[in-house]
Amino acid sequence: MVSSTQIKTIQDIMRKDVGVDGDAQRIGQLTWMIFLKIFEDREREFELLDDKYKSPIPEPFRWRNWAADPEGMTGDELLDFVNNHLFAKLKELRVDKSPMAYVIRSAFEDAYNYMKSGQLLRQVINKLNEDLDFNRTEDRHLFNDIYEQILKDLQSAGNAGEYYTPRAVTQFMVDMVDPQLGEKLLDPACGTGGFLTCSIEHVRNKYVKTVADRELLQQSIHGVEKKQLPHLLCVTNLLLHGIDVPSNVRHENTLSRPLTDYGPKDRVDVIVTNPPFGGMEEDGIESNFPATYRTRETADLFLILIMRLLKDGGRAAIVLPDGTLFGEGVKTRIKEKLLEECNLHTIVRLPNGVFNPYTGIKTNLLFFEKGKKTKRIWYYEHPYPAGQKSYNKTRPIRIEEFAAEKKWWKKRKENEFAWKVSIKDIRESGYNLDQKNPHSTDEGPGDPDALLKSYQKLQKQIDQTREQLKQELRAALGGDS
């Protein structure tokens, strides 16, 4: 059985290799190898269920035929095979007859073998064979620990702008949107697949009853991720969550396609996502959007795209930073469009630290439905647990903390954490969605007269201290100059 500690052991082996430079390359190296090992284990399962099963990978390149034997290829022979034959073959797999071949080719089109030592590469392979068997239920469950460790390492490697959504937040959003069996669900910036796997578990636990239901679920999950490493992690994650052929997860940039190209066949019932925020898109991406809404701010572009992709009656839950709520200019026009085309019925305001240690930016969860205008917005200010003043690695946000929101959700009444704002007030504020809690005990900076007196007192103390320092300096120098 494998553990995150053993993953660290594998990474320590890689650290001895001169070709692997830094955590990012180690993670990339480890991920493509885990993918192939997991796919090998799944294929063995497929073969037990179907005597006619045919692998999309040609026989010499299947894990069992080049990696499984601990006394097999090593040294220069192994390096030559991986670099000049294995990767070349996987990157040119024919995809016309096998959806899974498309998945594998997409996963490996930007992948690399960084290791320069065939002996060390063999050690890593043997360690994976020794410790990993994803046909064992306990190993599948334990992959969550490995996965979390990889994500932590990925963040430590300095991938700026990539904020992995805490599991509790992901689960709360999916629970509130409540995707149904047969509804087409999309995450247009799916990263490593957190929202997709959470949605799979939600639908499977609540609605899947038959084999036909299971097949319907398989076809309902869609994602897009532009970066190679998160995409490969996402595909691996879906395999482990029972999606046999995750061909609906594409390796591309959703924003690189002109907005007008997205038509009725692209529309979906449910979108749950945490788009990248705080970053800027490459030159030219904004030209894919109407002039009124052009910006290079990634989160804003995704908000426009989501409005386009939702069917009438479709539902969305999205993580957005505070800056989107109070921003002006293009942001104002985007918010006006959102409130005209969708019913933005709920904004859950998260406190500082939810995304620690990745970012301290304050975030919000926006829930809306396409096809109805917004008449009022309900706000819910998520409090810290009793006795806690922030979140951190050892004390992250937990799903149990959302129990109050879930109880309040269906029978909404104002309380110390919940309030509503009319569309009239939103318009009069210039479409500022950064509406403060009227029940908060924080009453602002305070009375101006009291503040002035406090400032004058402080200034007097500063002057007295300065004069005292001058006198001490004169005495030390032995004169009055």
HURACOR-V992109 format. One record per pair of residues at least 12 apart in sequence whose C-alpha atoms are under 10 Angstrom apart, sorted by the first residue. I is the first residue (numbers start at 1). J is the second residue. Records with the same first field share a line. If there is no record, write none. Layout:
I->J + J
//
This chain:
1->130 + 131 + 132 + 133 + 134 + 136 + 138 + 139 + 140 + 142
2->127 + 128 + 130 + 131 + 132 + 133 + 138 + 139 + 140 + 142 + 143 + 145 + 146
3->131 + 132 + 139 + 142 + 143 + 144 + 145 + 146 + 149
4->142 + 143 + 144 + 145 + 146 + 147 + 148 + 149 + 150
5->145 + 146 + 149
6->127 + 128 + 131 + 146
7->30 + 124 + 127 + 128 + 131 + 146 + 149 + 150
8->146 + 149 + 150
9->124 + 127
10->26 + 30 + 120 + 121 + 123 + 124 + 125 + 126 + 127 + 128
11->23 + 26 + 27 + 29 + 30 + 124
12->26 + 124
13->26 + 120 + 121 + 123 + 124 + 127
14->26 + 27 + 29 + 30 + 114 + 115 + 116 + 117 + 120 + 121 + 123 + 124
15->115 + 120
16->115 + 117 + 120
17->114 + 115 + 116 + 117 + 118 + 119 + 120 + 121
18->114 + 115 + 116 + 117
19->113 + 114 + 115 + 116 + 117
20->113 + 114 + 115 + 116 + 117
21->114 + 115
22->157
23->150 + 153 + 154 + 155 + 156 + 157 + 158
24->153 + 154 + 155 + 156 + 157 + 158 + 159 + 229
25->112 + 113 + 114 + 115 + 154 + 157 + 229
26->113 + 114 + 115 + 150 + 153 + 154 + 157
27->150 + 151 + 153 + 154 + 157 + 229
28->111 + 112 + 113 + 114 + 150 + 154 + 228 + 229 + 230 + 232 + 233
29->111 + 112 + 113 + 114 + 115 + 121 + 229
30->113 + 124 + 125 + 128 + 150
31->111 + 147 + 150 + 229 + 230 + 232 + 233 + 236
32->107 + 108 + 111 + 112 + 113 + 229 + 232 + 233 + 236
33->63 + 113 + 124 + 125 + 128
34->125 + 128 + 129 + 132 + 232 + 233 + 236
35->104 + 107 + 232 + 233 + 235 + 236 + 237 + 239
36->62 + 63 + 64 + 67 + 104 + 236
37->62 + 63 + 64 + 67 + 68 + 125 + 128 + 129 + 132 + 133 + 134
38->63 + 132 + 133 + 134 + 135 + 140 + 236 + 237 + 239 + 240
39->62 + 63 + 104 + 134 + 236 + 239 + 240 + 244
40->55 + 62 + 63 + 64 + 68 + 133 + 134 + 135
41->63 + 64 + 132 + 133 + 134 + 135 + 136
42->133 + 134 + 135 + 239 + 240 + 242 + 244
43->55 + 62 + 135 + 244
44->64 + 135
45->134 + 135
46->244
54->98
55->98 + 100 + 101
56->90 + 93 + 94 + 95 + 97 + 98 + 99 + 100 + 101 + 102 + 104
57->89 + 90 + 93 + 94 + 98 + 100 + 101 + 104
58->89 + 90 + 93
60->85 + 86
61->81 + 82 + 85 + 86 + 87 + 89 + 90
62->86
63->125
66->78 + 81 + 82 + 86
67->122 + 125 + 126 + 128 + 129
68->125 + 126 + 128 + 129 + 130
69->122 + 125 + 126 + 129
70->122 + 123 + 125 + 126 + 127 + 129 + 130
71->122 + 126
72->122 + 126
73->118 + 119 + 122
74->117 + 118 + 119 + 120 + 121 + 122 + 123
75->116 + 117 + 118 + 119 + 120 + 121 + 122
76->116 + 117 + 118 + 119
77->118 + 119
78->117 + 118 + 119 + 121 + 122
79->113 + 115 + 116 + 117 + 118 + 119 + 121 + 122
80->118
82->112 + 113 + 118 + 121
83->112 + 113 + 114 + 115 + 116
87->105 + 108 + 109 + 111 + 112 + 113
88->105 + 108 + 109
89->105 + 108
90->102 + 104 + 105 + 106 + 107 + 108 + 109
91->104 + 105 + 106 + 107 + 108 + 109 + 110 + 111
92->104 + 105 + 106 + 108 + 109
93->105 + 106
98->245 + 247
99->245 + 246 + 247 + 248
100->244 + 245 + 246 + 247
101->245 + 247
102->245 + 246 + 247 + 248 + 250
103->232 + 235 + 245 + 246 + 247 + 248 + 249 + 250 + 251
104->232 + 235 + 245 + 246 + 247
106->228 + 231 + 232 + 235 + 247 + 249 + 250 + 251 + 252
107->228 + 229 + 230 + 231 + 232 + 233 + 234 + 235 + 236 + 250 + 251
108->228 + 229 + 231 + 232
109->228 + 251
110->227 + 228 + 229 + 232 + 251
111->228 + 229 + 232
134->240
135->240
140->240 + 241
141->240 + 241
143->237 + 240
144->237 + 240
147->192 + 233 + 236 + 237
150->233
151->163 + 164 + 192 + 230 + 233
152->164 + 357 + 358 + 393
154->229 + 230
155->357 + 358
156->357 + 358
158->358
159->358
160->276 + 278 + 279 + 358 + 359
161->275 + 276 + 277 + 278 + 279 + 280 + 358 + 359
162->191 + 230 + 274 + 275 + 276 + 277 + 278 + 279 + 358 + 359
163->191 + 274 + 275 + 276 + 277 + 355 + 356 + 357 + 358 + 359
164->191 + 192 + 193 + 194 + 274 + 276 + 355 + 358
165->191 + 194 + 195 + 273 + 274 + 319 + 354 + 355 + 358
166->194 + 354 + 355 + 356 + 396 + 397 + 398 + 399
167->194 + 195 + 198 + 396 + 397 + 398 + 399
168->354 + 396 + 397 + 398 + 399 + 400 + 401 + 402
169->195 + 319 + 350 + 354 + 355 + 365 + 397 + 398 + 399 + 401 + 402
170->194 + 195 + 196 + 197 + 198 + 199 + 272 + 273 + 274 + 317 + 318 + 319 + 399
171->194 + 195 + 197 + 198 + 199 + 201 + 202 + 398 + 399 + 402
172->198 + 317 + 365 + 398 + 399 + 400 + 401 + 402 + 403 + 405 + 406
173->195 + 198 + 199 + 272 + 273 + 316 + 317 + 318 + 319 + 348 + 365 + 366 + 367
174->195 + 196 + 198 + 199 + 200 + 201 + 202 + 203 + 270 + 271 + 272 + 273 + 316 + 317
175->198 + 199 + 202 + 203 + 406
176->316 + 317 + 367 + 405 + 406 + 409
177->199 + 270 + 271 + 272 + 314 + 315 + 316 + 317 + 367 + 368 + 369
178->199 + 202 + 203 + 206 + 270 + 315
179->199 + 200 + 202 + 203 + 206 + 207 + 269 + 270 + 271 + 272 + 315
180->199 + 202 + 203 + 204 + 206 + 207 + 208 + 217 + 220 + 269 + 270
181->200 + 202 + 203 + 204 + 206 + 207 + 208 + 213 + 214 + 216 + 217 + 220
182->203 + 207 + 213 + 214 + 215 + 216 + 217 + 218 + 219 + 220 + 221 + 269
183->203 + 216 + 217 + 219 + 220 + 221 + 268 + 269 + 270 + 314
184->216 + 217 + 219 + 220 + 221 + 222 + 266 + 267 + 268 + 269 + 270 + 271 + 314
185->199 + 200 + 217 + 219 + 220 + 221 + 222 + 223 + 267 + 268 + 269 + 270 + 271 + 272 + 310 + 314 + 315 + 316
186->199 + 220 + 221 + 222 + 223 + 224 + 248 + 249 + 267 + 268 + 269 + 270 + 271 + 272 + 273 + 306 + 309 + 310 + 316
187->221 + 222 + 223 + 224 + 225 + 249 + 270 + 271 + 272 + 273 + 274 + 275 + 306 + 316 + 318
188->222 + 223 + 224 + 225 + 226 + 249 + 250 + 252 + 253 + 254 + 255 + 271 + 272 + 273 + 274 + 275 + 302 + 305 + 306 + 309
189->223 + 224 + 225 + 226 + 227 + 231 + 252 + 253 + 254 + 255 + 272 + 273 + 274 + 275 + 276 + 302
190->222 + 223 + 224 + 225 + 226 + 230 + 231 + 234 + 249 + 250 + 272 + 273 + 274 + 275 + 276
191->223 + 224 + 225 + 226 + 227 + 228 + 229 + 230 + 231 + 232 + 233 + 234 + 273 + 274 + 275 + 276
192->223 + 225 + 227 + 229 + 230 + 231 + 232 + 233 + 234 + 235 + 236 + 237 + 238
193->223 + 224 + 225 + 230 + 231 + 232 + 233 + 234 + 235 + 236 + 237 + 238 + 249 + 273
194->234 + 237 + 238 + 273 + 274
195->223 + 271 + 272 + 273 + 274
196->221 + 222 + 223 + 234 + 237 + 238 + 241 + 249 + 271 + 272 + 273
197->221 + 234 + 237 + 238 + 239 + 240 + 241 + 242 + 243
198->241
199->217 + 221 + 272
200->217 + 218 + 220 + 221 + 238 + 241 + 242 + 243
201->241 + 242
203->217
204->217
214->242 + 243
215->243 + 244
217->243
218->242 + 243 + 244 + 245 + 246 + 247 + 248
219->243 + 245 + 246 + 247 + 248
220->248 + 268 + 269
221->238 + 243 + 246 + 247 + 248 + 249 + 270
222->246 + 247 + 248 + 249 + 250 + 268 + 271
223->235 + 246 + 247 + 248 + 249 + 250 + 251 + 252 + 254 + 271 + 273
224->248 + 249 + 250 + 251 + 252 + 253 + 254
225->249 + 250 + 251 + 252 + 253 + 254
226->250 + 251 + 252 + 253 + 254 + 255 + 256
227->251 + 252 + 253
228->251 + 252
229->251
230->251
231->249 + 250 + 251 + 252
232->249 + 251
234->246 + 249
235->247 + 248 + 249 + 250 + 251
253->285
254->302 + 305
255->281 + 285 + 286 + 288 + 289 + 298 + 301 + 302 + 305
256->281 + 282 + 284 + 285 + 286 + 287 + 288 + 289
257->285 + 287 + 288 + 289
258->285 + 286 + 287 + 288 + 289 + 290 + 305
259->287 + 288 + 289 + 290 + 301 + 304 + 305 + 308 + 309
260->288 + 289 + 290 + 305 + 308
261->288
262->305 + 308 + 309
263->308 + 309
264->308 + 309 + 310 + 311
265->309 + 311
266->308 + 309 + 310 + 311
267->306 + 307 + 308 + 309 + 310 + 311 + 312 + 314
268->306 + 308 + 309 + 310 + 311 + 312 + 313 + 314 + 315 + 316
269->309 + 310 + 311 + 312 + 313 + 314 + 315 + 316 + 369 + 370
270->306 + 309 + 310 + 311 + 313 + 314 + 315 + 316 + 317 + 369
271->306 + 307 + 309 + 310 + 314 + 315 + 316 + 317 + 318
272->306 + 315 + 316 + 317 + 318 + 319 + 367
273->302 + 306 + 316 + 317 + 318 + 319 + 320 + 365
274->299 + 302 + 317 + 318 + 319 + 320 + 365
275->298 + 299 + 300 + 301 + 302 + 303 + 318 + 319 + 320
276->297 + 298 + 299 + 300 + 302 + 319 + 320 + 321
277->297 + 298 + 299 + 300 + 302 + 319 + 320 + 321 + 323 + 324 + 361
278->297 + 298 + 299 + 320 + 321 + 323 + 361
279->296 + 297 + 298 + 299
280->295 + 296 + 297 + 298 + 299
281->295 + 296 + 297 + 298 + 299 + 301
282->296 + 297 + 298
283->296
284->296
285->298 + 301
286->298 + 301
288->301
289->301 + 304 + 305
290->304
291->330
292->329 + 330 + 333 + 334
293->329 + 330 + 331 + 332 + 333 + 334 + 337
294->330 + 331 + 334
295->330 + 331
297->324 + 331
299->318 + 319 + 320 + 321 + 323 + 324
300->320 + 324 + 330 + 331 + 334 + 335
301->331 + 334
302->318
303->318 + 320 + 324 + 334 + 335 + 338
304->334 + 335 + 337 + 338
306->318 + 338 + 370
307->337 + 338 + 341 + 342 + 368 + 369 + 370 + 371
308->341 + 370
309->370
310->342 + 369 + 370 + 371
311->369 + 370 + 371
312->341 + 342 + 369 + 370 + 371 + 372
313->342 + 343 + 368 + 369 + 370 + 371 + 372
314->342 + 368 + 369 + 370 + 371
315->342 + 343 + 344 + 367 + 368 + 369 + 370 + 371
316->342 + 344 + 366 + 367 + 368 + 369 + 370
317->344 + 346 + 347 + 365 + 366 + 367 + 368 + 369
318->347 + 364 + 365 + 366 + 367 + 368
319->347 + 348 + 350 + 363 + 364 + 365 + 366 + 367
320->349 + 361 + 362 + 363 + 364 + 365 + 366
321->349 + 350 + 361 + 362 + 363 + 364 + 365
322->349 + 350 + 361 + 362 + 363 + 364 + 433 + 434
323->361 + 362 + 363 + 433 + 434
324->363 + 364 + 432 + 433 + 434
325->363 + 364 + 431 + 432 + 433 + 434 + 435
326->429 + 430 + 431 + 432 + 433 + 434 + 435
327->430 + 431 + 432 + 433 + 434
328->430 + 431 + 432
331->431 + 432
332->430 + 431 + 432 + 433
333->430 + 431
334->431
335->430 + 431 + 432 + 433
336->426 + 427 + 430 + 431 + 432
337->373
338->368 + 369 + 370 + 373 + 374
339->368 + 370 + 372 + 373 + 374 + 375 + 376 + 377 + 423 + 426 + 427 + 431
340->370 + 371 + 372 + 373 + 374 + 375
341->368 + 369 + 370 + 371 + 372 + 373 + 374
342->367 + 368 + 369 + 370 + 371 + 372 + 373 + 374 + 375
343->367 + 368 + 369 + 370 + 371 + 372 + 373 + 374 + 375 + 376 + 377
344->366 + 367 + 368 + 369 + 370 + 372 + 373 + 374 + 375 + 376 + 377 + 378
345->366 + 367 + 368 + 369 + 373 + 374 + 375 + 376 + 377 + 378 + 379 + 420
346->365 + 366 + 367 + 368 + 376 + 377 + 378 + 379 + 380 + 409 + 420
347->364 + 365 + 366 + 367 + 368 + 377 + 378 + 379 + 380 + 381 + 418 + 420 + 433 + 434 + 435
348->363 + 364 + 365 + 366 + 367 + 378 + 379 + 380 + 381 + 382 + 405 + 417 + 418
349->362 + 363 + 364 + 365 + 366 + 379 + 380 + 381 + 382 + 383 + 417 + 434 + 435 + 436 + 437
350->362 + 363 + 364 + 365 + 380 + 381 + 382 + 383 + 384
351->363 + 364 + 381 + 382 + 383 + 384 + 389 + 390 + 391
352->384 + 389 + 390 + 391
353->384 + 389 + 390 + 391 + 392 + 393 + 396 + 397
354->384 + 390 + 391 + 392 + 393 + 395 + 396 + 397 + 398
355->391 + 392 + 393 + 396 + 397
356->390 + 391 + 392 + 393 + 395 + 396 + 397
357->391 + 392 + 393 + 396
358->392 + 393
364->380 + 381 + 382 + 434
365->379 + 380
366->379
373->423
374->422 + 423
375->421 + 422 + 423 + 424 + 426
376->420 + 421 + 422 + 423 + 424 + 425 + 426
377->419 + 420 + 421 + 422 + 423 + 426 + 433 + 435
378->409 + 412 + 413 + 414 + 418 + 419 + 420 + 421 + 422
379->414 + 417 + 418 + 419 + 420 + 421 + 433 + 434 + 435 + 436 + 437
380->404 + 405 + 408 + 409 + 414 + 415 + 416 + 417 + 418 + 419 + 420 + 437
381->405 + 416 + 417 + 418 + 419 + 436 + 437 + 440
382->401 + 402 + 404 + 405 + 417 + 418
383->401 + 402 + 417
384->397 + 401
385->397 + 398 + 401
404->417
405->417 + 418
414->439
415->437 + 438 + 439
416->437 + 438 + 439 + 440 + 441
417->437 + 438 + 439 + 440
418->437 + 438 + 439
419->435 + 436 + 437 + 438 + 439
420->435 + 437 + 438
421->433 + 435
//
